[in-house]
Amino acid sequence: MNNEQSATNVTQNKPNQTQSRDTQYATRYTLHAPRYTKQIHPPAPPRVSSLELDTNAHCRIIVPNMNRRDFLKCVGAGAVLGVPAGCMKTGTQTSAAKPKKPNVLFILTDDQREDTIGALGNPHIKTPNLDKLVRSGLTFTNAYCMGGNAGAVCRPSRNMLLSGRAYFRFGTNRADGNQKLYAGPDMPNFPDSMNHAGYETYHHGKQGNTERLLHPRFEHTKYAVHHNTFDAVQPGKIICDDAIAFLKARANTRPFFMYLAFSEPHDPRNPAPEFLAQYQREDIPLPQNYLPLHPFDNSELKIRDEQLEAWPRTKDAIRRHIHEYYGMITGLDHHIGRLIQAIKELGEYDNTIIIFSSDQGIAIGSHGLMGKQNLYEHSMGVPLFLAGPGIPKGKTSDAFVYLLDVFPTVCELVGEQVPPGLDGKSLAPVIRGRTDGVRDTIFLAYRNFQRAVRRGRWKLLRYPLINKTQLFDLQNDPYETKDLANDPANAEKVKELMALMAEQQKLFGDTDPLTSENPGPAEIDLGFFKNPPPEKKTKKQP
């Protein structure tokens, strides 16, 4: 059964291809129309009136117009000279063919925690296809979504990803000027750079809470109806079906850049029975940091996501949510596996870089929370791994990275110039073993409610509206269960990290205060929660 329906498909026209590279960049970033941009592709190779015989993957004979007798003489001469016939090339062109650029497949899921991949240390979840990618590539174990300026964190996260810039840089997209929701197309962005690099660019993903101003920059773009319209879900099936059909039908004259931005495993989580049946609910462990209630008001305890389960959160309720969550992830893994198999059958797998990540994580019982409107590791940490040509196999890196690093990283990996002015940094030097990292600090932010900073083993969280601070030693307490902020022995560490947080705010253009002159109360009890969880409503899938 299908969980999505394909919607709009946009295909852009291609511009004049005779401009210089510098002129092309100036044109792309200064003369944008609201929906269409000049997207430069390398000129197609000239057609040659010749006989071409592909003898293997690395060399070919190109012989200008000649008859059969002359051709055989030419090949014979090559044999006499000890040159393999398949590698001999007549005429004045003797240089080797330019290496083919790798394809890029970027898979982005929705609300998937960093600890939901079997090969990354979770023996309770079934993700066989993602496990194979992990084992064949490089995993970044300290990857983060920077945060968000809205409860739907997926929107700023996906906009940061395609723009390479922190959400504080976004333009004002509302008449009252109060909220900067989207990255604009008038600045460098991922699809423009890949178009410029000569790629056939393809996007298919969810339509709501996403980077809607940048999707038209893709040569092909589609939207999928969210899976909440169906009772039983085949997670990601139609996006994968359409991707396979596209790959089989394309001309294959250029490498492809495919960005698949799924809406799963976001709630409502109603996976098809065959995926739920792979788990026994009673055997699913609770999170290490499970709590019935969050211990204080983090300024976002009554948002929509937190109303998905009653307070206090019972163990049985959390197991039910995790069961459905794991079922969605296993179903998505199944269909991703189908897509990868199709790429193999098309002979493109060995020349395809595959990147997997998620827009952010989610709580589902951790710290007494249900959603992603917090800065704990389970919500801002994301899985991030790459596999393919030029990527180390079976390796991990503990470098501090953001999702917004993916854009400049791919640019460098495929030989495209990294645009200026990005907050993201290329991870190519880490991938190639030239350095251990590209930054020493992670900064996280959620609306004006929460801030966090991490350096090394230490992480500090700040709640400005209640003037509360938390301090965690992630080396000894990776699940953030022991707040050390009030220990006098850590006073200097708190002061140091608060100063670092202020520095990071300046670096990324964050102007919100870290202290309130009139703070609200931090304490909560069950009377604090007055709104009941909304009823779950779905429609039957046709």
C-alpha positions as CSV (number, residue, x, y, z in Angstrom):
1,M,0.0,0.0,0.0
2,N,1.2,3.5,-0.8
3,N,1.8,6.2,1.8
4,E,2.3,9.1,-0.6
5,Q,1.0,10.5,-3.8
6,S,3.2,12.3,-6.3
7,A,2.3,15.9,-6.9
8,T,3.9,18.9,-8.7
9,N,6.8,18.2,-11.0
10,V,8.9,21.2,-12.1
11,T,11.5,21.1,-14.8
12,Q,13.7,24.1,-15.5
13,N,15.1,25.3,-18.8
14,K,18.8,25.5,-19.3
15,P,20.6,28.7,-20.2
16,N,23.4,29.7,-22.5
17,Q,26.5,27.5,-21.8
18,T,29.2,29.8,-23.2
19,Q,29.8,32.0,-20.2
20,S,33.0,31.9,-18.2
21,R,32.9,30.2,-14.8
22,D,33.3,33.5,-13.0
23,T,30.5,35.1,-15.1
24,Q,28.3,32.1,-14.4
25,Y,28.6,32.5,-10.6
26,A,27.9,36.2,-10.8
27,T,24.9,35.5,-13.0
28,R,23.5,32.8,-10.7
29,Y,23.7,34.9,-7.5
30,T,22.7,38.4,-8.7
31,L,20.1,37.9,-11.4
32,H,17.6,35.6,-9.9
33,A,14.0,35.4,-10.8
34,P,11.6,34.4,-8.0
35,R,11.2,30.8,-9.4
36,Y,13.8,30.2,-12.1
37,T,17.5,30.8,-12.2
38,K,20.1,30.5,-14.9
39,Q,21.5,27.1,-14.2
40,I,24.7,26.4,-15.9
41,H,25.7,23.0,-17.1
42,P,29.0,22.0,-18.8
43,P,28.6,21.9,-22.6
44,A,27.8,18.5,-24.0
45,P,30.9,16.9,-25.8
46,P,30.9,17.5,-29.5
47,R,29.6,14.8,-31.8
48,V,32.4,13.1,-33.7
49,S,31.9,11.5,-37.1
50,S,34.0,8.5,-36.2
51,L,33.9,4.8,-35.3
52,E,33.9,4.3,-31.5
53,L,34.6,0.9,-30.1
54,D,34.2,0.6,-26.3
55,T,36.5,-2.2,-25.4
56,N,36.5,-1.7,-21.6
57,A,35.5,0.8,-19.0
58,H,38.8,2.8,-19.2
59,C,39.7,3.2,-22.8
60,R,38.2,3.3,-26.3
61,I,39.2,3.6,-29.9
62,I,38.2,6.8,-31.7
63,V,39.0,6.6,-35.3
64,P,38.2,9.5,-37.7
65,N,36.4,8.6,-41.0
66,M,38.4,5.7,-42.6
67,N,37.5,2.5,-44.4
68,R,37.8,-1.0,-43.0
69,R,41.2,-1.7,-44.6
70,D,42.8,1.4,-43.1
71,F,41.1,0.7,-39.8
72,L,42.6,-2.8,-39.6
73,K,46.0,-1.4,-40.5
74,C,45.7,1.1,-37.7
75,V,44.8,-1.6,-35.2
76,G,47.6,-3.8,-36.5
77,A,50.1,-1.1,-36.0
78,G,49.1,-0.8,-32.4
79,A,49.6,-4.5,-31.9
80,V,53.1,-4.3,-33.4
81,L,54.0,-1.4,-31.1
82,G,52.8,-3.4,-28.1
83,V,49.9,-1.1,-27.4
84,P,46.6,-2.9,-26.6
85,A,44.2,-2.3,-29.4
86,G,41.5,-1.2,-27.1
87,C,43.7,1.6,-25.7
88,M,45.0,3.0,-29.0
89,K,43.6,6.3,-30.1
90,T,44.4,7.9,-33.4
91,G,44.5,11.5,-34.3
92,T,46.0,14.4,-32.4
93,Q,44.0,13.8,-29.1
94,T,46.2,11.5,-26.9
95,S,45.3,12.6,-23.4
96,A,43.3,10.3,-21.1
97,A,39.5,10.8,-20.9
98,K,38.3,13.0,-18.0
99,P,37.2,10.9,-15.1
100,K,33.4,10.6,-14.7
101,K,31.9,12.6,-11.8
102,P,30.2,10.5,-9.2
103,N,26.4,10.4,-8.9
104,V,25.1,11.6,-5.5
105,L,22.1,10.2,-3.7
106,F,21.1,12.1,-0.6
107,I,18.5,10.4,1.6
108,L,17.0,12.6,4.4
109,T,14.4,11.2,6.8
110,D,12.2,13.0,9.2
111,D,12.5,12.8,13.1
112,Q,15.0,9.9,13.1
113,R,17.2,9.7,16.2
114,E,20.9,9.1,15.9
115,D,20.5,5.8,17.8
116,T,18.0,4.2,15.4
117,I,20.4,2.3,13.1
118,G,21.3,-1.3,14.0
119,A,24.9,-1.0,12.9
120,L,25.4,2.1,15.0
121,G,24.8,0.3,18.2
122,N,21.1,-0.4,18.5
123,P,20.5,-4.2,18.6
124,H,16.8,-3.8,19.0
125,I,16.0,-2.2,15.6
126,K,16.0,-3.8,12.2
127,T,17.7,-1.8,9.5
128,P,19.6,-4.3,7.3
129,N,20.0,-2.0,4.3
130,L,21.2,1.0,6.2
131,D,23.5,-1.3,8.2
132,K,25.2,-2.3,4.9
133,L,25.8,1.3,4.1
134,V,27.2,2.0,7.5
135,R,29.6,-0.9,7.2
136,S,30.7,0.2,3.7
137,G,31.2,3.9,4.5
138,L,32.1,6.6,7.0
139,T,29.9,7.6,9.9
140,F,30.0,11.0,11.7
141,T,29.1,10.2,15.4
142,N,28.8,13.9,16.5
143,A,26.4,15.2,13.8
144,Y,23.8,17.8,14.7
145,C,20.8,19.8,13.5
146,M,21.6,23.4,14.7
147,G,18.1,23.9,16.0
148,G,15.2,25.9,14.8
149,N,13.1,29.1,15.0
150,A,9.7,27.2,14.9
151,G,8.1,24.2,16.6
152,A,8.3,22.4,13.3
153,V,12.0,22.1,13.6
154,C,12.2,20.2,10.3
155,R,11.5,23.4,8.4
156,P,14.5,25.5,9.5
157,S,16.6,22.3,9.5
158,R,15.9,21.5,5.9
159,N,16.3,25.2,4.9
160,M,19.7,25.3,6.6
161,L,20.7,22.0,4.9
162,L,20.0,23.3,1.4
163,S,21.4,26.8,2.0
164,G,24.4,25.9,4.1
165,R,23.6,28.8,6.4
166,A,22.3,29.1,10.0
167,Y,18.6,30.0,10.3
168,F,19.5,33.4,11.7
169,R,20.6,34.4,8.2
170,F,17.2,33.7,6.6
171,G,15.2,36.6,5.1
172,T,12.0,37.9,6.6
173,N,9.2,36.0,5.0
174,R,6.2,37.5,6.9
175,A,4.5,40.8,6.5
176,D,5.0,41.7,10.1
177,G,8.7,41.1,9.8
178,N,8.8,39.0,13.0
179,Q,9.9,35.6,11.6
180,K,12.5,34.5,9.2
181,L,11.2,31.2,8.0
182,Y,12.9,30.3,4.7
183,A,16.3,30.4,3.0
184,G,15.9,32.5,-0.1
185,P,16.9,31.6,-3.7
186,D,18.9,34.8,-4.1
187,M,21.8,33.3,-2.2
188,P,24.0,30.3,-3.0
189,N,22.2,27.0,-2.4
190,F,22.7,23.2,-2.9
191,P,20.6,22.7,-6.1
192,D,22.1,25.7,-7.9
193,S,25.7,24.4,-7.1
194,M,24.9,20.9,-8.4
195,N,23.2,22.3,-11.5
196,H,26.4,24.4,-12.1
197,A,28.5,21.3,-11.6
198,G,26.8,19.6,-14.5
199,Y,24.4,17.3,-12.6
200,E,20.8,16.3,-13.4
201,T,19.2,17.4,-10.2
202,Y,16.1,15.7,-8.8
203,H,14.1,16.3,-5.6
204,H,11.1,14.4,-4.2
205,G,9.9,15.0,-0.7
206,K,7.3,16.2,1.7
207,Q,5.5,19.5,0.9
208,G,4.9,20.9,4.3
209,N,7.4,22.5,6.7
210,T,10.2,22.3,4.2
211,E,12.5,24.4,2.0
212,R,9.8,25.4,-0.4
213,L,11.7,28.4,-1.9
214,L,14.6,26.3,-3.0
215,H,12.9,23.3,-4.5
216,P,12.2,25.0,-7.8
217,R,16.0,25.3,-8.3
218,F,16.1,21.5,-8.9
219,E,15.8,20.5,-12.5
220,H,13.1,18.0,-11.5
221,T,11.0,18.5,-8.3
222,K,8.1,16.6,-6.9
223,Y,6.0,16.7,-3.7
224,A,4.4,13.8,-1.8
225,V,1.2,13.9,0.2
226,H,2.1,13.2,3.9
227,H,1.4,9.7,5.0
228,N,-1.1,10.9,7.7
229,T,-3.8,10.5,5.0
230,F,-3.6,6.7,5.2
231,D,-4.3,3.9,7.7
232,A,-1.4,1.5,6.9
233,V,1.8,2.9,5.6
234,Q,4.5,1.6,3.3
235,P,7.0,4.2,4.4
236,G,8.7,6.0,1.5
237,K,7.4,3.6,-1.1
238,I,6.2,6.0,-3.7
239,I,9.2,8.3,-3.4
240,C,11.4,5.2,-3.9
241,D,9.2,3.9,-6.7
242,D,9.4,7.3,-8.6
243,A,13.1,7.5,-8.0
244,I,13.7,4.1,-9.5
245,A,11.4,4.9,-12.5
246,F,13.3,8.2,-13.1
247,L,16.7,6.5,-13.0
248,K,15.6,3.9,-15.5
249,A,14.1,6.4,-17.9
250,R,16.8,9.2,-17.8
251,A,19.2,9.7,-20.7
252,N,22.2,9.1,-18.5
253,T,24.3,11.7,-20.3
254,R,25.1,13.5,-17.0
255,P,25.6,12.3,-13.5
256,F,22.6,12.6,-11.2
257,F,22.1,14.4,-7.9
258,M,19.1,13.0,-6.2
259,Y,17.7,14.5,-3.0
260,L,15.0,12.3,-1.4
261,A,13.4,14.2,1.6
262,F,11.1,11.7,3.2
263,S,8.3,12.5,5.7
264,E,8.9,9.3,7.7
265,P,9.2,8.3,10.5
266,H,7.4,11.5,11.6
267,D,4.0,10.9,13.3
268,P,1.4,9.7,12.9
269,R,3.2,6.4,12.9
270,N,1.0,3.7,11.4
271,P,3.3,1.3,9.6
272,A,2.0,-1.6,7.6
273,P,1.5,-4.8,9.7
274,E,4.5,-6.6,8.2
275,F,6.8,-4.0,9.7
276,L,5.2,-3.9,13.1
277,A,5.2,-7.7,13.3
278,Q,9.0,-7.8,13.3
279,Y,9.0,-6.5,16.9
280,Q,7.6,-7.8,20.2
281,R,6.5,-4.7,22.0
282,E,7.2,-6.0,25.5
283,D,10.9,-6.7,24.4
284,I,11.5,-3.1,23.3
285,P,13.6,-1.3,26.0
286,L,12.8,2.2,27.2
287,P,15.3,5.0,26.6
288,Q,18.1,5.2,29.1
289,N,16.9,8.7,30.0
290,Y,13.2,7.9,30.2
291,L,11.2,10.0,32.6
292,P,7.4,10.3,33.2
293,L,7.7,14.1,33.2
294,H,10.3,16.7,32.3
295,P,11.6,18.1,35.6
296,F,11.1,21.8,34.8
297,D,9.4,24.1,32.3
298,N,11.6,24.4,29.3
299,S,9.1,26.9,27.8
300,E,7.7,24.5,25.3
301,L,6.0,21.7,27.2
302,K,2.5,22.2,25.8
303,I,3.3,22.3,22.1
304,R,1.6,20.0,19.7
305,D,4.3,17.3,19.8
306,E,4.2,17.1,23.6
307,Q,0.4,16.5,23.5
308,L,0.9,13.2,21.6
309,E,0.8,11.3,24.9
310,A,-0.8,12.0,28.2
311,W,1.2,13.1,31.3
312,P,2.8,11.4,33.1
313,R,4.3,9.3,30.3
314,T,3.8,5.7,31.3
315,K,6.2,2.9,30.3
316,D,3.6,1.1,28.3
317,A,2.7,4.2,26.4
318,I,6.3,4.9,25.5
319,R,6.8,1.3,24.4
320,R,3.8,1.6,22.1
321,H,5.2,4.8,20.5
322,I,8.7,3.3,20.1
323,H,7.1,0.1,18.6
324,E,5.3,2.2,15.9
325,Y,8.4,4.3,15.4
326,Y,10.7,1.3,14.8
327,G,8.1,-0.2,12.5
328,M,8.2,3.0,10.4
329,I,12.0,3.0,10.2
330,T,12.1,-0.7,9.3
331,G,9.6,-0.1,6.5
332,L,11.6,2.9,5.2
333,D,14.8,0.8,5.3
334,H,13.1,-1.8,3.2
335,H,12.2,0.6,0.4
336,I,15.5,2.3,0.5
337,G,17.0,-1.1,0.0
338,R,14.9,-1.5,-3.2
339,L,16.2,1.8,-4.5
340,I,19.9,0.8,-3.8
341,Q,19.3,-2.5,-5.5
342,A,18.0,-0.7,-8.6
343,I,21.0,1.5,-8.7
344,K,23.2,-1.6,-8.6
345,E,21.2,-3.2,-11.4
346,L,21.7,-0.1,-13.5
347,G,25.4,-0.4,-13.1
348,E,25.7,3.0,-11.2
349,Y,26.3,1.8,-7.6
350,D,30.1,1.9,-7.8
351,N,30.0,5.4,-9.0
352,T,27.4,6.8,-6.6
353,I,28.1,8.6,-3.3
354,I,25.2,7.8,-0.9
355,I,24.5,10.1,2.0
356,F,22.0,9.3,4.7
357,S,20.8,11.6,7.5
358,S,17.7,13.0,9.1
359,D,16.5,16.6,9.7
360,Q,16.6,16.1,13.5
361,G,15.9,13.5,16.1
362,I,13.1,13.3,18.6
363,A,12.5,12.4,22.3
364,I,9.7,9.8,22.5
365,G,10.0,9.4,26.3
366,S,13.5,10.6,26.8
367,H,13.6,13.3,29.6
368,G,9.8,13.0,29.8
369,L,9.4,14.6,26.4
370,M,7.8,13.5,23.2
371,G,8.9,16.0,20.5
372,K,12.0,17.6,19.1
373,Q,11.5,21.1,20.7
374,N,14.5,20.7,22.9
375,L,18.3,20.7,22.7
376,Y,19.1,17.3,24.3
377,E,21.3,14.9,22.2
378,H,18.3,12.7,21.3
379,S,16.6,15.6,19.6
380,M,19.4,17.6,18.0
381,G,21.7,14.7,17.3
382,V,21.2,13.0,13.8
383,P,22.6,9.9,12.0
384,L,25.0,10.9,9.3
385,F,27.0,8.5,7.1
386,L,28.4,8.4,3.6
387,A,29.4,5.5,1.3
388,G,30.7,5.3,-2.2
389,P,33.7,6.2,-4.3
390,G,36.4,8.0,-2.3
391,I,34.7,7.4,1.0
392,P,36.6,5.3,3.6
393,K,34.9,1.9,4.4
394,G,33.8,0.9,7.8
395,K,35.1,4.0,9.5
396,T,33.8,6.5,12.1
397,S,34.7,10.1,12.8
398,D,34.0,12.0,16.1
399,A,34.4,15.4,14.3
400,F,31.8,18.0,15.3
401,V,29.5,18.5,12.3
402,Y,26.2,20.2,11.3
403,L,23.7,19.1,8.7
404,L,24.5,22.4,6.9
405,D,28.0,21.0,6.3
406,V,26.6,18.5,3.8
407,F,26.2,21.1,1.0
408,P,29.8,22.4,0.9
409,T,31.1,18.8,1.5
410,V,29.4,17.5,-1.6
411,C,30.6,20.4,-3.6
412,E,34.2,19.6,-2.8
413,L,33.8,15.9,-3.3
414,V,32.5,16.4,-6.8
415,G,35.0,19.1,-7.7
416,E,32.6,22.0,-7.6
417,Q,33.6,25.4,-6.1
418,V,32.2,25.9,-2.6
419,P,30.2,29.2,-2.7
420,P,31.4,32.0,-0.4
421,G,29.5,33.1,2.7
422,L,28.3,29.7,4.0
423,D,28.2,28.8,7.7
424,G,28.7,25.2,6.7
425,K,32.2,23.8,6.3
426,S,33.3,21.1,3.9
427,L,34.0,17.8,5.6
428,A,36.0,16.6,2.6
429,P,39.4,17.1,4.5
430,V,38.0,14.8,7.3
431,I,36.8,12.2,4.8
432,R,40.1,12.2,3.1
433,G,42.0,11.8,6.3
434,R,43.8,15.2,6.1
435,T,42.4,16.5,9.4
436,D,40.4,15.3,12.4
437,G,37.8,18.0,12.4
438,V,36.7,21.4,11.1
439,R,35.4,23.1,14.3
440,D,35.9,22.6,18.1
441,T,32.4,23.8,19.2
442,I,28.8,23.0,18.6
443,F,26.1,25.7,19.1
444,L,22.4,24.8,19.3
445,A,19.4,27.1,19.5
446,Y,15.6,26.7,19.7
447,R,13.5,29.8,19.3
448,N,14.2,32.3,22.1
449,F,13.5,29.5,24.6
450,Q,16.7,27.5,24.7
451,R,20.4,27.6,23.9
452,A,23.2,25.1,24.2
453,V,26.9,24.9,23.5
454,R,29.3,21.9,23.5
455,R,33.0,21.8,23.5
456,G,34.8,18.5,24.0
457,R,33.1,16.4,26.7
458,W,31.1,19.3,28.2
459,K,27.7,20.6,27.2
460,L,25.9,23.5,28.7
461,L,22.2,24.2,28.1
462,R,20.6,27.6,28.9
463,Y,16.9,28.4,29.3
464,P,16.7,32.3,29.2
465,L,13.0,32.7,30.0
466,I,13.5,31.0,33.4
467,N,17.2,31.8,33.9
468,K,18.1,28.1,34.3
469,T,21.3,26.3,33.3
470,Q,22.2,22.7,32.9
471,L,25.7,21.2,32.6
472,F,26.5,17.7,31.4
473,D,29.7,15.7,31.1
474,L,28.9,13.7,28.0
475,Q,31.9,11.5,28.3
476,N,30.6,10.0,31.6
477,D,26.9,10.8,31.1
478,P,26.1,10.5,27.4
479,Y,22.3,10.4,28.1
480,E,22.3,13.7,30.0
481,T,20.8,12.5,33.2
482,K,23.1,14.2,35.8
483,D,23.0,17.9,35.8
484,L,26.3,19.3,37.3
485,A,25.5,23.0,36.9
486,N,24.9,23.6,40.6
487,D,28.0,21.9,41.8
488,P,30.4,24.6,43.1
489,A,33.3,22.6,41.7
490,N,31.9,23.4,38.2
491,A,31.3,27.1,38.6
492,E,34.3,28.0,36.4
493,K,33.3,25.5,33.8
494,V,29.8,27.1,33.7
495,K,31.2,30.6,33.4
496,E,33.6,29.5,30.6
497,L,30.8,27.8,28.6
498,M,28.4,30.7,29.0
499,A,31.1,33.0,27.6
500,L,31.6,30.5,24.7
501,M,27.8,30.5,24.1
502,A,27.8,34.3,23.7
503,E,30.7,34.1,21.3
504,Q,28.9,31.5,19.2
505,Q,25.8,33.7,19.1
506,K,27.8,36.5,17.5
507,L,29.4,34.0,15.1
508,F,26.0,32.9,13.7
509,G,24.0,36.2,14.1
510,D,21.9,35.2,17.1
511,T,20.8,38.3,19.0
512,D,18.4,36.8,21.6
513,P,19.4,37.4,25.2
514,L,20.6,34.6,27.4
515,T,19.1,36.1,30.6
516,S,15.6,37.4,31.4
517,E,15.0,40.4,33.7
518,N,11.7,38.9,34.7
519,P,12.0,35.1,34.6
520,G,9.1,32.8,34.8
521,P,8.8,29.9,37.2
522,A,10.7,26.7,36.4
523,E,8.7,24.4,38.6
524,I,5.9,22.3,37.2
525,D,3.4,19.7,38.5
526,L,0.6,17.7,36.9
527,G,-1.7,20.7,37.2
528,F,0.6,22.4,34.7
529,F,-0.7,20.2,31.9
530,K,-4.3,21.1,31.1
531,N,-4.6,20.2,27.4
532,P,-5.4,16.5,26.6
533,P,-3.7,14.8,23.8
534,P,-5.5,15.2,20.4
535,E,-7.3,12.3,18.9
536,K,-5.5,10.4,16.2
537,K,-7.3,10.8,12.9
538,T,-6.4,8.9,9.7
539,K,-8.1,8.0,6.5
540,K,-8.2,4.6,4.9
541,Q,-5.7,4.1,2.2
542,P,-7.1,3.4,-1.2
